[in-house]
Amino acid sequence: MNITGKLIIIGGAVDKGSFTEADIDKNSASNLQFFETGILKRIISESKHKENSRIEVITTASNIPKEIGPEYVKAFAYLDATNIDVLYIDKREEAADEAILTRLKAADVVIFTGGDQLRLTSILGGTPFHDILLDKYHNEEFVYAGTSAGAAAASNNMIYQGSSSEALLKGEVKITSGLGLIDGVVIDTHFVRRGRIGRLFQTVVSNPRVLGIGLGEDTGLLITNNNHMEAIGSGLVILVDGRDIKDTNLTQVKLGQPISINNLVVHVMSMNDTYNIETHKMQIHTS
């Protein structure tokens, strides 16, 4: 299927700069990465009208929406993108409100903040808002950006629970349906700092056709045409490919017992590396 829109999934802890400081210096060294090479700037450059694109921040996943929303508005404003506002959708019925749907239809970019991905899918899944979101992604020059929960919810299969320390014990990882913008992958976030690689291992071994994507902090993937992925941001992207698994004890062990896996393939991507989901070929960027 040919997809017109772009998907930008981010691992969380995006380097937005110290916006709580009243005397922030736009050119200070501490904010250099964000302003010159950061993910938010890439979101703007990939959008239809660049700095003039209409951006809506969706705070549904967050338990502090009134605090996090304005921070994104401020961050984008420092990058000269001022055609931006926050959509507060806290109840399922609001996802059918005509005023909210009109704003979504007019958006060039939506960015879903972090929080609880299960809250995000349970409020928005199957609503008119969700239908319009999918239609715009499939048929328009539109950017869906999601950080943390917003990234995890983008795929058809979504991890919503699972202990990092016990992730390779059978049954510890819980999976449900996400927003369905991309199929054939499962996405985990805050991947490096929270040591979540075991969660992806169990997810992939249970369905080796699914590519596991682990996003580190201040790191993301730009996905175009639903198959071409480019690593963006300052950290690492871990890919877990289970197609060549030779053996596992997954179906033999009881719930709570350790899982064994033979021949699981792992790739590590950093900035500007690319990977094609259809061909499963990775290209390491050389300057």
Buried (B, 14 or more C-beta within 10 A) or exposed (E): EEBEBBBBBBBBBBBBBEBEEEEBEEEEEEBEBBBEBBBBBBBBEBBBBEBEBBBBBBBBBBEEBEEBBBBBBBBBEBBEBEBBEBBBBEEBEBBEBEEBBEBBEEBBBBBBBBBBBBBBBBBBBEBBBBEBBBEBBBEBBBBBBBBBBBBBBBBBBBBBEBEBEBBBBBBBBEBBBBBBBBEBBBBBBBBBEBEBBBBBBBBBBBEBEBBBBBBBBBBBBBBBBBBBBBBBBBBBBBBBBBEEBEEBBBEEBEEEEEBEBEEBEBBBBBBEBBBEBEEBEBEEEEE
